[in-house]
Amino acid sequence: MRHILLSIIFICFIFSSAFAGGSDTIRLGNSYGLQISGFARVDYIVDSRQTSEAVEGLFTFYPLNRELDAAGNDINAMPKANLISVATRLATRFFAPDIFNARSAGYVEFDFTGASNTNGVRLRQAYVNLNWKKSALLIGRTWHPLSAGCIPNMLALNTGAPFWAFNRSDQLRFDYKPNKWTISAAAVYQSDYASLGPVAKSSGYLRDAVLPEISLGAAYSGKQIKLGTMGSVKTIKPRQYTEIDGMKYCTDEKLTTFSALAYMQYNVSDLTVKVQAMYAQNMTESLMLGGYAIKEYNPATGHEKYTPTVHASYWINIDYGKKWQAGIFAGYLNSMGTLDNVAILQGTTPVWFARAPDIKYMYRISPHIIFNKGNLQIAGEVEYTTAAYGQVQHNRKSKIADAREVANIRTNLVMCFFF
């Protein structure tokens, strides 16, 4: 209760300061400034089927597979609906005097989609940014380098996940900007968005591996076109020890994976076109499908070796208009199996640390229309998502056979008031 009260006091302070300022930037002395932004948002959502979801259904991933009752009826083929406003967001940007001859700024952003309580305050972004003429240094939590280059424009809170890497993480990122190019390097650690493993989801798997995730990228920005590519190497340590018959054995086995993407963005007048292709290994921390599984097992010590899943994803996003804005998102992903065969332990089910490893492919078509009037936005979006579930062939590097499709239609009506 104390935390909720403090949050309300802080929000009231922000609003009173914002309205008292009388301008876009609130002056805090001669060299300091504060900008307030955000929106109040309400979503009404209706699904034709039960889905894998979060935030009381506001964030949806994919339709659940068939589950038959005793009479042969599909339990998951039932609709659901909700009215929810927790996507409401507040952001503050602080300006300060130059530091080391760099323009300095701090940014803090939060919403109300807390993991333990969807009415709880959740930190979305918090970072310090130093900008020189041809370089920049960012330290703090913001969009992951694999997310930041090209973000789909759509109403759904999932923003294109799991076709797009949805991830905000703490990082140290340096950008070098010669002419129209930006060369980026980042060291990233996990926080809210964490890898799956033996003890559910945890940032500890990356922390125990000591090394941060390393991302390198390059982007070109012209007058109407932006091109970019980004690659990332991540090492996790799923276990510190194993246990057999009450005896514990230290283990140092790690899993190193590689992911990469390329994107293009084209802008002319009121038209925006975005396209991206991605190769992903074990990207569960970015809310994508897959993960990893045990490929070797030592029955004497319980020691394990791991193999990651491999997925390819593609999406395109087109938007046109200003006052009236129409757009569409279309995405496709497919499972390429695992790099190695998965171990079958003493005839039991193979051990996976993964999200939906039995989905062979998935696609989504999501058109939307938006009406903007002053600070008010009223919008609607229909999201048609199909997932094909099949049998994982563990002795064939987890290729999926006999896939069968299930689909969900989500209707989302949104009203936002921006400030």
N, C-alpha and C positions, 0 to 999 in steps of 0.2 A: 504494500500500500504506500509505503514511504517513497519508493521509486516512481510510482504513478503520480503522486503528489508533486514531486520534484519536476517531473516531466511537464505537468500542467503549468507549473509556475514558469518554467523555462519558455514554454510555448507562448504564454501570455506576455512575457517580457519581449519576446521577438515581435509579436504582433503590435504591441504598444510602441516599440521603437520604430517599427516599419511605418506605421501610420503617422507618427510624430515627425518623421524625417522630411516628408513633403517632397522627396526626390528619389531617383532610382538608387542613389548611393547615400547612406547615412554617414555623415562626417563625425569621426571620433578624434577630434584634434586636427591639427594641420596636415599631418602625414598619414593618418589612418582612416580607413573607411570600411563600411559593412554593407553588403547587398543581401536582401532577403528575396527568396523566390520559392515557388512550389505550387501545389494545387490540391484542392479537395476533390476527390474522385469517388464515384459510386458505380459499381458494376452489378448488372443483373445478368446472370448466366443460366442457361438451360442446356443440359447434355442429354443426348438420346441414349447414352450407355454409361455404365460405370467406368471410371478411368483411373489410371495412376495419377495421383495429384498431391498437392500441398496447399497450405494456406486456405483451409476450408473449401477446397475445390477451385479457388480463384486461379491457381497455377496448375495447369494440366499438362501431362507428358504424352501419354498414349492410351488408347482403349485397352481395357483388360481382356485377357483371353477368355474363351468360352469356359464356363464351369457349370456342369449339368447337375440338376437335382435328381431325386429318385424317379421322377416322372419324365426325365429327359428334357426338361426346360432349362434354358440358359439363365443362370442366376444373375449374371452381369448384364443381361439385355434389358435393363430397367433404367428409366430416365431419372434425372435429379435436377434441382434448381436451387439457386441461392441469390440473395441480395446482400452485398457486402461493400464496405467502404474503407477497408484497412490499407488499400493501395495509396491513400492520401499521403502526400509527401511534403516535407519542408527541407529547405537548403539554405545555408549561409556561406557567403564568400567574404573573406577578410583580406584587406589590402594593407600593406605596411611599407615603410621606406625601403629603398634598395638595400640588398645585402650582397656583399662581394660584387658590386656593380651589376647585380641582377634584379629585375623586377620580382618582388616577392608577393606571394598570395597563399592563403590557406582556405580550404574548402571542407565543409562538414555537411552531410546530407543524411537524413533518416526518414523512415516511414513507420508503419504500425503493423508490420507483418512478422513480428517476433516468432521464432521457431517454437518456443514453449507455450506461448499464448498469442494468438493472432491479433489480440488487441494491445500487445506490448510494443514499446518503442524498439526499433531495430536500427543499428548503425549500418548505413549503406556505403557511404564513402567518407573518408577523412584523410586528407593529405596536405602536404606542404609542397609548393611548386616554386622553383627558382628559374627565371627565364632570362637568358642572355640573348645577344643578337643572333647567333647561329647555333645555340644549344640550349638545353633545358634539363633540369634535374627534378624528378618527382620522388617523394618519399611518403608512403602511407598506403591506405586502402583505396583502390579504384578498380576500374574494369581491367581484367586480365589482358595481357598483350594479345592473346589469341581472340579476345572478344572485342577489343577497342577499335580496331581498324575499320570495321564495316559492320554496323548494327542495323538489323532490319527495322523498318518503320511499320508497326502494326499495333492494334489495340490490346491484344492478349498479353497478359503479364508474363507469359513464358518467352515472349519476344523471339519466337522461332525455335526455341529448344524443343526437342533434342537435336535438331538439324544444325543449330548454331550453338557455339560454346558460350553458355550463360555462366559467368563467373566474375566475381569481384574479390580481389585478394590483396593482402599487404605486400608491398613490393618496393624495390629501389630501381628506378628506371632512368636511364640517361638517353636523351635524344640529341643527335647531331644533325643540323639542318643546313647543308650546303645547297644554295640555289633552291630548286623546287623539290629537292629530295629530303627525306628524313630517315636517318639510320638509327635504329633503336637497339638497346641492350637492356635486359631487365633480369633481376634476381627476385624470385617470387616465393613466398611462403603461403601456406593455406590457413584459413580461419573458418568462417561459416561454410564456405564451399570446400569440402574435404573429401578425400578418397574413401572408397569403401574398403573393408577389410575384415579380419577375423572378429573384431569387436565393433561391428556396424560401421558407421561413418566416423572418421576421426582425422584431425590434422596431425595426430601423433605419428602416423606412418611416415610422413614426410620429415617431421622434426627428428625422428629417430635415425633417419638416413643422413642427417646433419646438413648435407648440401641442399641449397635451394633449387627450385626449378629454374633453369636458365632459358631465356627466350631471346632470340635475335631476329630482327626484321628490317625491311626496307620498304619505303613507300614514295611514290612520285605523285605530286599534286600539280596538275595543270589548271587551266582556266575552267574547263568543263569536265575533266576526267581525272580520276584518282585511281592509281594502280598500287597494289601492295602485296607483299608476301611475308610470312612469319613462320618460324620454326621454333620448337620448344622441346627440351630434354628434361625429363623428370625421373627421379629415383626415389622409391619408397622402400621402407623396411617393414613388412607386415607383422613380424613377430620378433620379440626380444628373446624368447625362449620357447621350447616345446616341452610337452609333458607326457611321459609314458609310464603307466603303472605307479603314479605318484612320484616319479623321479623327473626332475627338471633338467633340461639341457640347453645351454646358451646357444643361440643361433645368430649368424650375421648375414643370412641370406637376404638379398635385395632384388628389386625388380626395376630395371631401367627401361623407359619407353620414350618413343619419339612421336611427335605430332607436328603437322605442318598444314598451311593453308595458303591460298592465293585469292585475291578479290579484285573487283573492278567496280567503280562508282562513276556514273555519268549524270551530269546535271546540265539542263538547258531550259531556260525559262521556268515554267511550273512543273517540268517533268524531271523525275529522279528515277534512275535505274541502278540497282545494286545486284551484283552476282558474286557468289563465293563457292569455292570447292575446297574440301578439307579431307585430310588423311589423319585418322585419330586412333591412337593406341591408349587404352586404359584412361579414358577421359571422364570418369564418373564424377570427379570434383566439379566438372563443368556441366553437370546435369545431362550428359550424353549417354547413349546406350553402351553396354559392354562393361568391361573391367578386366579381371584376370582370373585364372584358375590354377590349381596345383597340377604340375606336369610330372613331378617326381616326388616320391615319398619314401623315407627310410623308416621301416617299422621298428627298428631297434631304438632310434632316438626321437622319432617323430619329425625329423628335419624335412623341410619342404623346399622345392624349387617351383618357380611360377612361370606361366606363359600369358601374355596379354591378348586381349581381343583386338581385332583390327576392323575399323569401320570407315566407309567412305560416305561423305555427305555432300549434297549440292543444294543450293537454294538461289532463288531469284526474287527480287522485291521491286515492284513498280508502283510509283505514286504520281498523281497528277492533280494540280489544282491548288487553290489557296482558301478562299471562303468556303467553297464546296470542294472537297478533296476525295478522290476515289483512288483505291489502290488494291493490290493483290500480292500475296506471298504464296510461293509454291516451293516445297522442299521435298527432297528424296534422299533416303539413306539406305545402305545395305550392309549386311554383315559379311566380312571376308574371312570369318572364322578366327582361329588363334594361330600364333606363330608355330606352335608345336602341338602334338597330341596331348590330350588331357588324361591324367592318371585316373584309373578306376581302382579305388582302394578296397581290396578284399571283397570285390563283387558289389560294393555299395555304390550309391550315387556319387559321381564326381563332385568335388568341392569347388564351388564358384564363389567369388567375391565380385559380383557383377549386377548390373541393372538390365533385366530382360535379355539374357543371353540367348533366348530361344526365338527372338524376332529376327527373321531372315531379311525382311526389308520393310520400309515404312514410307508413306508419303502423305503430304498435307497440301491442301489447296484452301486458301483463306482470303477471300475478298472482303474489303471494308469500304465504308463511306462515312465521311466526316463533314459536319457542318460547324463552321467557326463564326461566332458573332461576339465581337469584343473579347471579354475575358472568358466567355462561355463556349464550351465545346460539347456537342451532342453527336454521338457516333454509334454505328452498328457494325458488327463483324460476324461472319459465319465461317466456322473453322471445320473443314471436313478432313478427318485424319483416319488413315487406314494402316493397320499393323498386320503383318503376315507371320503367324506363329507356326513353328514346325518342330521337328525332332533334331536335337543336336547330336551329330555323329562324332563322338569324342575320339575315335581312332582314325578320323579323317580331318584332323585339325579343326574340329568343331564346325565343319560345314553343316548347314541346316537343310534338311530334306522334308518333303511332304508339307510344305507351308500352306496355311489356310488363313484367309483374311477375315478380320473383324474391323468394323468401322464405327466411329462416333461422329455425330454432328453437334457442334457446340454453337449456340447463338449467344452473342455477347452484346448487350446494350450498355453504353457508357455515357456518363455525364461528368464533365470536369469543369471546375472553376479555377482558372489560373490567376496567380498574383505574383 
